[in-house]
Amino acid sequence: MYYEAGHIFLAKLGKTTLRPGGIDATAWLIEQANIKSDTKILEVACNMGRTMIQLSKKFGCKITGVDLDKDALKKAEANIKKNHLEDKLTLIHGDALALPFEDASFDIVINEAMLTMLIGDKKDKALKEYFRVLKPGGLLLTHDVALRTSDPAKQKELRSALSKAINVSVEPLDAAGWEALFRKNGFTVTQKCGDMTLMSPRGMIHDEGLAGALKIIRNAMKKENKAMFRQMFRFFNGHKKDLAYICSVGTKNKV
């Protein structure tokens, strides 16, 4: 069996959208923010820089991206140069749990497909950091996996199965759990949930285009990739009724 982290494996196959609800869920998140050319944005776990590039092109804003993965940052740097956005986009190697910024530095913090992967009190630590670097009234935009059950035994079973399927320890919450987490850390929150599209055939075609989806399938069918892809595909498509994406818009409460 091939033991590579699921998101890294999918990126290697050619998948560019690695978020639970795909491009439509991200688009909904961005629509909730009144982004202008002078809006100061931080993207935590910016990965290869796709969202940063899209936002800067659309709104003309400056964005700082932070990621712990040095390989992802190298790819992001190449993508930024390719799009001639070096004057707008800045990359920093850093940790979400100890952000290298002053208090109240940003209008918006974006963090997609990462909080699910934080275990125990690390979710709280991350949200406290996001709260700290946001200006009063600033927005936190997140996009994660939600469990569609409130039964503790079923939740434990799903977390274990998901962790095994993607080779990463994860701890998704149900919608009420995500809401409580935000409120506990000083945010007023609104949410949107829907079906996960990460590994569905229709979702892959919608997010990647037909040519992109076919490229992913061709790479997935290679001998060295087939077992891992089958493992992930079977899990996500076999648990459609158990898992959802959840987008949360948290507003930093003014003290």
Secondary structure as GFF3:
##gff-version 3
##sequence-region A 1 255
A	DSSP	alpha_helix	6	13	.	.	.	ID=ss1
A	DSSP	alpha_helix	22	31	.	.	.	ID=ss2
A	DSSP	beta_strand	41	44	.	.	.	ID=ss3
A	DSSP	alpha_helix	50	59	.	.	.	ID=ss4
A	DSSP	beta_strand	63	67	.	.	.	ID=ss5
A	DSSP	alpha_helix	70	82	.	.	.	ID=ss6
A	DSSP	beta_strand	89	93	.	.	.	ID=ss7
A	DSSP	beta_strand	106	112	.	.	.	ID=ss8
A	DSSP	three_ten_helix	115	117	.	.	.	ID=ss9
A	DSSP	alpha_helix	122	133	.	.	.	ID=ss10
A	DSSP	beta_strand	134	147	.	.	.	ID=ss11
A	DSSP	alpha_helix	152	166	.	.	.	ID=ss12
A	DSSP	beta_strand	173	174	.	.	.	ID=ss13
A	DSSP	alpha_helix	175	184	.	.	.	ID=ss14
A	DSSP	beta_strand	187	195	.	.	.	ID=ss15
A	DSSP	alpha_helix	201	220	.	.	.	ID=ss16
A	DSSP	alpha_helix	223	238	.	.	.	ID=ss17
A	DSSP	beta_strand	243	252	.	.	.	ID=ss18
###
